[in-house]
Amino acid sequence: MRKRISLLQMAVFFFTAQVAWAGNIKTEKVTLVGNGIVEFIPVGYDVSRTPSLILSHEPEKKGEVPENWKLVPQFTMTDGKANASLDVPAGTSLYGGGEVTGPLLRNGQKIKMWNTDNGMYRVDGGSRLYQTHPWVLGVRPDGTAFGVLFDSFWKAELITNSDKIEFNTEGAPFRTYIIDRESPQAVLKGLAELTGTISMPPRWAIGYHQSRFSYVPEARVKEVANTFREKKIPCDVIWFDINYMDEFRVFTINNRDFPDPKRMNKYLHDNGFHSVYMIDPGVKVDDNYFVYKTGKEQNAFVCDIYRNEFHGKVWPGACAFPDFTRPETRTWWSGLYKDFMANGIDGIWNDMNEPSVFDGPGGTMPKNNIHLGGGNLPIGSHLMYHNAYGRLMVEASYNGMMAANPSKRPFLLSRSNIIGGQRYAAMWTGDNEATYEHMKLSIPMSITLGLSGQPFNGPDIGGFAGNTTPDLWGNWLGFGAFFPFSRGHASCDTNNKEPWAFTKDIEKESRMALERRYRLLPYLYTAFHVAHKDGQPVMAPVFFADPKDESLRAEEQAFMLGTDLLIIPAFAKNPSLPKGIWENLSLVKGDTKGKYQAKLKVRGGSIIPVGKIIQNVNENSFDPLTLVVCPDEDSKAEGSLYWDKGDGWGFQKGDYKQLTFKAELVDGHHLIVKVTDDKGEDQIDFGMIKVEVLHAGHTYKSSGDIAKGITVKL
């Protein structure tokens, strides 16, 4: 027998209902909140009804809006639902929208923003996936750029036509932010000023990751780890999918396959590996299960419209789902990590957190389920909070990891999130398929995420679903070694997808690809520091090398790694490449002739720090450090290196080293490389430093003491 609807349910409807009318809405307030950043607030906006989970802080007035400001959104209501639109200047190239399939250039595209468990991207043709990023970057023909951020996590549709950007929601009026600056890079810095940046990751998270659904039992985990070391294939992380759990109960470890998890994780640590374990939101309904029991005692779970605890089917069977809108629930969930991570666990993987509900409508909760809210979050329906569910979960998980290991930097990966959630979690592009189509698609997907405020991302290399051929694996890892997040992953019903699982030739190519990644570790770590400080993508579109060159705007085969390295996958055919000086870079013997190895090109005017080949980040990269110098037309070059302990928070107090290198020609034949800026209190013993100058297709080498300057004869 159903219960009567209570006053609480009536309140839900009051908070979520909109006046059923249509028409334009006036803008109530226009405020300059940063350099080239303007906040637009429509009449009817109420922060208590539409709180922000996107912004990192409430913006403050920074001055007066320039009189010549031209980018002004139009607010409307349609059937009581709030919308916003922006007229686009002629000739503008549009990007962004976050996690989505399709082309890099987003002119003429439509995205449904309703986070969905979308295996193989088959739902709606991939026009909606696991995350929501209501953000568009526009690049004008002259290379100047603007961005528009719609501060709403309601179910919505984002339309990016060449003449107009539209954001149509099913919710209440919301704020809109427009950034107008001199370059796309500067616009992304503005986005970071609003939404925050990634936390500086531990260095091991930038290594290569190996995963499978699932590696069990303990002997198999050790076999995989040992094979990496025996075959001298670099790797830093082994992942544990749901089969490590006791009957899929989160925060448990089955003692059949893993009788002593502390011992096993110590074994991994002793061999230079870190471990990442999956935690889903679905909590098995079982009164004898401590997570469910304590959650039920605290009224921690989402309820249906009749105030009954909602149950939906996921891996363990009937599950309850934490109501992360409640501060008390987030505190409870955070507290569960202390004992769990005490097993020697290093990182956490939040999966299924759209949330995915196998027997629910559209694969999730009913839209009229109730989230009780608390703090600055109002009571609301699941229609309101669905897209924010993963975002609130990762915040609770991140805080739990911090409390469990306060001296360590958390590494957290999430399938579901919203823009702004990059502050808490990295992401991967979900359950892709072992096809050449998905291999090629992984590049514009990852670039787009970087252009949408999430630089720490990557796909399942090799494809999650379906069997992977040797040729597909070789091609994919050949450039996948240069994704910001580089992980091989596979479903349980597919062939083995470790680097040695195919042929001897593929094993050799895999080793070479990963050796190249690890040699670039100093450069990569520096790029991540830039992402942490300024919100710049680690993996960027080719047009970032020259935003004024419109011929580069649609290029989605090649990509930039950092600001100075161009990556051209082996499969790429006639990619559009930036003009100017770009010298070929070899990092490992034979890599320029490898069938599957991406071509690497260094930008003229840059200096790239390169380490030695190592098997994991615990080894010393700087024995020796090599500075790869590519002079520009004036025979000058500049670059930097950022380094710290690789974990912990000492870098926030000055315990780091940041060096700026410059090179210039002194007499027509001698190039001198020296340090021009030295920041931070950390001391790094570089020993001997090598210099390799790439010039006109030739390589010139020298070595010496960088403090005194190193001279290279050309």
N, C-alpha and C positions, 0 to 999 in steps of 0.2 A: 504494500500500500504506500502510495506516495505521500510525502509530507507536504503540508501547505507551504506556499511561498512565504518566507519570513520578511520582516522589515529589511533585513540585510540584503536579500535578493532584490527587493524593491530599490534599495540604494544602488545596487549594481546597475540596474536599468537606468536609474536617474543619472548616474555618472557617465554612462556610455551612450545614452540616447542623444540624438541631435534634432534640432528643429528642422522639420521637413520642408525646406524651401530651397530655391535655387537662385543664384545671381552673384554679382560681384560683391566683394567685401572690401571696405576701405582699409588702408594701412593705418594703424593707430600710432605707431612709433617707428622712427627710423634713426638708428644710432651708429656712429662710427665706433667700433669696438677693437680696432687694431689698424695697423698700417695697411690701407687698402682693403679692409674688412668691414662690411656694413651689415648690421642686423635689422631685419624687417619683421615687425610684429603686426599681425592683422587684428582688426576689431573682433572681439570674441575669444581671443587667446587667453587661456587661464593656466598658469604653470601648475596649479594644483590638480588640474585635469589632464594636462599634457606635459608631465615632467620630462626632463631630458635624461636619457641614459646614453646619449651620444657625446655630449660635451664633457670635457674633463673638468670644467669649472664654469661658473656663471660669468659671462663676459661683462666687462665694465666699460663705461664710456671713455674714449681716448681722445676726444676732440669733436670737431664738427665735420659732417659729411661734406666732401668737396662739392662746390657748386656745379661742376661739370660732370658729376656722376651720372652715368647713362644706363647702367644695368639695374632695372627696377622690376621686381616680380609682381605679378598680378594674382591676387587671392580671390577665389570663388568658392561657392557652396553648390553642390549638386545633390539633390535629394537628401539634404542635411549632412552631406559628407564633404570634408574640407579638401581643397585642391590648391595648387600653386603652379604658376607657369612663368616662363621667362622667354622673351623674344631673343633670338640668337642673331648676332651680327652676320652679315653675308660672308660666305667663304670660311666659316669657322669649322674646324675639325673637333669632333666630340669624342670623349673617352670617359671611362669610369663605369659606375654602376656596380662595382665590386665583383662578386663571384657569379659568373655567367658564362655560358658557352657563346659561340659566335665570333664575329670578327673583332679585332682590336679597335678599329675605327667604328664608333657606335652610331654614326649618323643613320637615321632611318630604322632604329632598333626599338624594341619594347621589352621590358623586364617586369615580370610579376614578382612582387616582393612579399612572399609568404614562404618562410623557411620550410623546406621539404626534403624528406629522405628520398633522394632521387637517384637510385642506382642506375649506373650506366647513362645517366642524363636523359632518360627516356621520357620522363614526365614533361609535357609541354615542350618537347624538343630542346630541353635545357634552358628555356627562358625563365625558369625559376629553379634555384638550387638551394643550398643549405644556409646561406647567409644573406643579410640585407645591408646594402650600402646605398642609401639615398643621396648620391653624390655624382656630379657631372663636372668634368674638366673640359673647358673649351680653349682651343688654341687658334688664335686668329692668323690670317695669312702672314702678318709681319712678325710672328713669333711671340707676341705678347699673349697673355692668357688670363682666363678667369675661371672661377669655380663656383658652383652653387650647391649648398648643403641644405637639405630639407630636414629639419630637426623633428622627425617623427618616426616612431617604430610601429605604427599601425600597418595593417595589411594595406598594400598600395600597388600602384602600377607606375613605372617610370618609363616615359616615352621621350626618345631623343631624336626628334625630327630636325632636319637641318635648319629650319626656320624658327623652331620653338621647342623648348624643353618643358615637359608637363609631368607633374607629380600628383596623382589622383589617389586619395586615401579613402578608407572607410571609417575615419575617425574625426576627432575634434580639430579645430584650427591649431596651427603650429607655426613656429618661427622659421624663418628662412635666412640663411647667411650667404652673402655673395662676396667673393674675394676677387680683386682685380689687381694684377701685378704685372711686372715686366717680362716674366717667363713662366713656363709651366712649373719649373723647379721652385720658383718663388711662391707660386700658388699652393703647391703641396706643403711648403713650409707654413703657409698660412693655415692650411687645413690642420696641420699638427698643432698649431697654436690654439685651435678650437677643440680638437678631439683628443689631443695627447699623442704620445709616441710609444713605440714598443719599449718595454723594459730591456735593459742591456742583458742579452742572454748569456748563460754560461758558455764558455768556449766549446765545451764538448758538444753542445747542441748544434754547432755549425759544422761538425764533422758529418760523415756519412752514417745513415741509420739503416738497419736491416730489420724487417718486420714480416710477419705472416699471421694469418688467421688459422691456426695459432701454432706457436712453437711449444710443444709439450711432448714428453715430460722433461724433467730436469736434464736428463741425459742428452736429449735433442738440443736443448739450449746450449749446453756445453759443447756439443759437436759443432754447432754453427759457429760459436765463438772461436773454438780451437782451429777450425778450418780457415777462418780469416787470418789468424796469426801464422799458421803453418804455410799458407800460400802467399803470405805477405801482401794481402789486399787490405788497404786501410779501411778502418771502420771504428766508430766510437760508441754506437748505441745498439742494443738489442731490445726489441719491443715485445710486450706481452699482451696479446688480445684476450678476449673474454674467457677462453678455455682455462686460464689459470685460476679462475674463481671456483668456489665451492657451489656447484649448481647455479652458476651465474649470479650469485649473491654478491653485490658490490661491497667492497671493503673486506672481502674474505679471500683466502688462498687455499685451494684444495690440497690437503696433505697427502693425497694419493700420488699426484704427479710432482708435488713440491713439498716433500716432508720437512725440509728445513730451509725456508726462503732466505733467511739471513745468511746462511752458509752459501747458498747459491749466488746471491747478490755480491757477497764478498769475493767469491770466485771470479765473477765478472769484473769487479773492481781491481782485483789483483792482476788481471790480464788486460787492463786498460780499457774496459768497457763500462758504460753506464746503462741503466735500465729504465724503461718507461712502461707503466702499467695503465691499462684502461679502467676508467670508472664511468659508468653510465648513470643517468638520473633515475631510471626505473628501479624501484625498491620492491623486492619480492614480498607479497602479502603472506606473512608467516609470523604468528604471534610469538614464536620461539626464536625468531631471528632478531638480533640486537638492534640492527639498523631500523627495521620496521617498528619494533617495539618502542624504542626511544622516540622515533619520529611521531608515532601515533600518540604517545603520551603528551607531546608538545603541540599537537594539532598542526603538524608540519606539512601536511599533504594537501594537494589541490582537491577541492570539492566540486561536485556537480551542482546544478542549479537548485537541487533540493537539499543542499547542505550535507549530502552524504559523501563520504570519502570516495573520490573517483578511482576506479580500477580499470586498467587497460592492459592488454597483452603485449609483452615484449619477450626477450630471451628467457627469463625465468618462469614465464607464465603470467599469472595475474600480478600486476604491479601497481603500487601507489607512486605518486610523483611529487617530489618536494615542491612546495609553493615558495619559490625563491623571491617572490615580491615581499615576503615577510622578513624583516631583519632578524627575527628570532630563528627562522628557518635557516637563513644563511649562516648564522653563528653556529647553530647545531651542525650543519653540514661541514663547515670549516673544521670543527672539532673532531670529526671522524678521521681526518687525515693524520693526526698525531701518531696514533698507534700503528696505523697502516704503513706510514713511511718509515717508521722505526725498524721495519724489516730490511732497511738498506736500499729502499726505492729512491730513484733520483728524479724521475719526471712522471707526469700524469697526462693521460689521454682522455679527454671528455668526448665521448661519442654519443650518438643517438639522441642528442639534446635539442632537437628542433622543437618539441620532443617527438620522436618517432613512436607511434603506437600502432601495433600491427592490425588490431581490429577496430581502430578508431576511424571516424569519418575523414576521408582524405589522408589516412595514415597518421593522424595526430589526435589530439583531444577535441571533443566537441567545442565549438566556438562559444557556447554559453556556460562553460565551466567557470568557476569563480576563483579569482585570485584576491586574497584578502588585503594585500598591500600593508603599508606601515611606513613610518618615517615620512619621506617626501613622496611616496608612491601611494596613489589612491586605490581603493578597491576597484576592481575592474574585471571584465570578462576575458576569456581566453582570446577572443577576437582582438582585444586590445594588446594583450601581453605576449601573444604567441611568438612574434619575432624577437622579443626581448628575453625569452626564456633561457636560451643558451648564454646570452650576455650576462644575465644575473647568476647563472650557474658558474661560469668561469671566474667571476669576481669572488664568489664564495670559495671556490677551489683554490684560487691563487692565494687568498688570505689564509686558508688552511695550510697550504704548503709553506707559506712564510712563517706561520706560527710553529709549525713542526720543525722547520730547519731555518731559523732566522739568519744564520750566517751564510746561507747559500742562496744563489739566485734561482728562482723557480723557472722550470721549463714546463710549460703547459700547452698542449695542443688541443684544439677544439674543432668539431665539425660545424657547429652552429654558432652564430654570433651576429652582431650588428656593427656598423662602423663606430669606432670608439672603443670597441672591445679588444682592439689590438693592444691596449694597455695591459691586458691580462693574459692573452693567449695568442700563440701562433696558429696557423691553420693549414690544412691541406685541402685539395679540391675535390674531396669526396671519392665515392666509389666509381672510378672510371673503368674503362674496358681495354683489354689488350688488343687494340687495333691501331693501325697507322693513323687513322682519323683522329683518335684520342691522343696519340702521341703528338701530332702536329698541333692539335687544339690546346695542349697543355701550355704552350708558349704564350699565346695571347691571353689565356686565362690568368696565368701568373703575372704577366705584365700589367693586366687590368687591375688585379688586386693591389699591386704596388702603386698604381696610379689612384687607388681608392683608399690610401692610408694604411694598408696592411703589407708592409715589406717582407715579413717573415712568412713565406708561403711556398708551396710547391705541390706537385701531383704525386700520386702513386706511380713511381717509375716502373715501367714494364707493364702497367695496367693491372688493376685489382681483379677484375672478373675475366674469366676465360684464360685459356692457355696462351703462353707467350712463346713466340718462335725465337730462335737464336738471333735472327736478323733484326727483329723488332727490339729485343733487349739491347743488342749492341748499338743500334741507332739511338735508342732512348737514353741509355746511360751515357752515351758519347757526349750529349749536351746536357743531360739531366744532372751530371756531376756539378753543374754550375748554377743550378737552382739555389735560391737562398736556403730553402729547406729541401734537403736531398735525401729521399728515403725510397728504398725498394719495398714494395708491399704486395701481398697476394692473398686471394681468397682461399678458403680451405679445400675447395674442390678443383683446384688448378694444379698445374705442374709446379715443380720447385723453381723458384726465381731468385736464387742466390747468384752472385757473380760467376761462380764456378759450375753452375747447374746445367750448362748448355754444351759447349764444345771447348776444346783447349784454346782455339783461336779467340773465342768470345771471352774466355777467362783472361787471356792476355790483354785483350782490348779493355775489359772491365778494370783490370788492375791499372792499366795506363791512364784511363779516365779518372779514376779516383786518386792516383798519384798526382795528377795535374791539379785536382781540387786541393789536396793537402799542401802542395807547394804554394798555392795561392792563399793559404790560410792567413798570413799577415795582411794581405790586401783585402780579403773578405772580412776579417775581423775589424779592420779600419772602416770598411763600408757599413758594417752593422753599427759601429759607433756613430757614424754620420746619420744613419736611420734613427738611432736612439735620440740623438740630439736635435735633429732638424726634420725628421719625418720623410727623408728622401728614400726613394725605392732602392733596394739593393740590386734588383733586376729591373731594368728600365727599357723603354722603347728606343729604337735606333734614332728616332727624331730628336731625342734629348741631346744628341751630339751636335745638332744644328736645327733648332726649332724653326728657323726661317725657311728651311728647305722643305717645300711642300711635297716633293717627290718621296720623302721618307715617311709621311704621315700614316700610311697604311701598311708599312712593313711589319710583318708578324712572323717571319721565319727566323731572322737574326734578332739579337737583342744585345743590350749593353749590360755588363756586370760592373757595378760601380760607375764611375764617370769616365774611366780611361781604357776599358777593355771591351772589345767587340767580340761577340760569340756568334759564329756562323755554323749551325748544325750541318752534319754530313749530308742530310737529306735535302738541304735548301737548294732551290733552283733559281738562279738569277735574282738573288735578293737585292733590294735597294739599299745601297750602302752610302754612308756620309762621305763627302768629298774631303780633300786634304790629305795629310800624311797619316798613314796607317801601316805600320810595320808588322810583319808576321812574327809571332812569338812561339818558340818551342820551349816546353818545360820539362819534357821527359824524352829520352833518346828514342827516336822513331815516331814521335807523336804526330809529326807533320805528314807522315805517310800512312798512318793508321786508317783503315777502311772506315771506321765508325767515329773517329775522333773529330770533334768540332774544330774548325779553324779559329785561332785566337789572333787578334790584331790589336796592337797598342796604339793609342792616339798620340799623334805628334804633339810634343810639349808636355809630356807626362813622365813621371817616375813611379814605377810600380814596385813595392817591396815584395819579395818572393823568398820563401823559406826552403828548407831541404825537404826531401821526401820523408815523411814520418808515418807510422802506423796508427797513431792515435794522438790526441792533443796533449797527453801527459808527457810526450817526448819533446825535446827542445827543437823548435823550428829554426833557431838562429845559429846553427852550427854548420855552415855559415848563413848569414843574411845576404841575399843578392838584391841589388838595386838595378832594375831594368829601366834604362833611360832611352827615351825616344824623343830626340830634339825636334823642335818645330822649325819653321822657315827661318827663324832668326837664331837657330842653334841654341835655343834655351829650353829648359824643361823644369818642371816642379812636381812634387808629390809629397805624400805624408804617410806616416806610420803611427797607428795608435795601438798600444799594448798595455795590458794590465795583468793581474794575477789569474784571470780567466774565470774566476768565481768570487763570491763575496762582494762586499760593498765598499771596500777600501778605496776604490776609484773615485767614489763620491767625495772623499776627503783628501784627494790629491795623490793617492797611491796609484799612479799610472805613469806612462811615458808617451808623450806625443811629440814626434819629431817632424820637422818640415825640411825637405831636401830641395836643393836647387842645383841646376847644372847650367853652365854657360861656356862658350868657346872663348879662349883667351888670346890665341895668336893665329887663328885659322886652322890649326892642326891639333890642338890639345883642348879637351873638354874637362873642366874641373867640376867635380861633384862634392858638395859640402852641406853640412847642417846649418840652416839659417835661423831655426827657431827650436827651442827645447823647452817643453812644458812638462810638469809633473815631477813628483818626488821619487818615483820608482827608479830603480837602477837595473839596467839590462846589460848583461855581459854578451855583447855581440861577437867578441873575438875578432877575427878577420872579417871584413866586409868586402864582398865582391861587387864589381860594377860591370854590367854588360850594356853597351851602347848599340842600339839598333839604328842603323843609318843607311839609307839607300840600298837596302837589301843585304847589307853586311852586318856582322856582329864584331864589335871591338871590346876587348876585355882588359880589366885591370883589377887591382885589389889594394887594400891598405887601411889606414886609420882615417875614418870618416871625420873625426874631430879636426884633423889637419887638412882634410880635403884629399880626394882621390883624383888623380889625373889619368885620363885615358887618351892615348894617341890615336887620332883618326886617320 
